[in-house]
Amino acid sequence: MSDVVLVLLVVVAALSLQVRNMLTSVILISVFSLLSSLLFFIYHAPDVALTEAAVGTGVAPLVFVWA
């Protein structure tokens, strides 16, 4: 299961660097953060997963879009 998430992380990271639209890039960064929090949860770190999900998926994209 973690191998699939790791491959998805690499694919999403590469896509976020390749797209030209900034909003699409921010959405892909948010998906990357969501996958990271899923990986933390798989590795039995629920506190880190919750923090990553809150900050990386909620607050950071909001700041990127606002800026």
C-alpha positions in Angstrom: 0.0 0.0 0.0 2.7 2.4 0.9 4.5 1.7 -2.4 1.5 2.9 -4.4 1.3 6.1 -2.3 5.0 6.7 -2.9 4.7 6.3 -6.6 1.7 8.7 -6.6 3.7 11.2 -4.6 6.4 11.2 -7.3 3.9 11.5 -10.1 2.1 14.4 -8.5 5.3 16.2 -7.7 6.5 15.9 -11.3 3.1 17.1 -12.6 3.1 20.1 -10.3 6.4 21.1 -11.7 5.4 20.6 -15.3 2.1 22.4 -15.5 2.0 26.0 -16.6 -1.2 27.1 -14.8 -0.5 28.4 -11.3 -3.9 27.4 -9.9 -3.5 23.8 -11.2 0.0 23.7 -9.6 -1.4 24.8 -6.3 -4.1 22.1 -6.5 -1.5 19.5 -7.3 0.6 20.7 -4.3 -2.5 20.3 -2.1 -3.0 16.7 -3.5 0.7 16.0 -2.7 0.2 17.2 0.8 -2.9 15.0 1.2 -1.0 12.0 -0.1 1.8 12.8 2.3 -0.6 12.8 5.2 -2.0 9.5 4.0 1.6 8.1 4.0 2.2 9.4 7.5 -1.0 7.7 8.7 0.1 4.4 7.1 3.4 4.6 8.9 1.5 5.1 12.2 2.1 8.7 12.8 -1.5 10.1 13.2 -0.4 13.3 14.9 1.9 14.3 12.0 -0.7 13.1 9.5 -3.4 15.4 11.0 -1.0 18.4 11.1 0.0 17.8 7.5 -3.6 17.5 6.4 -4.6 20.7 8.2 -1.7 22.9 7.2 -0.6 21.4 3.8 -4.1 20.8 2.4 -6.0 23.7 4.0 -3.8 26.6 4.9 -0.9 26.6 2.5 -3.0 26.4 -0.7 -5.2 29.2 0.6 -2.1 31.4 1.2 -0.7 30.5 -2.3 -4.0 31.4 -4.0 -4.3 34.6 -1.9 -0.7 35.7 -2.8 
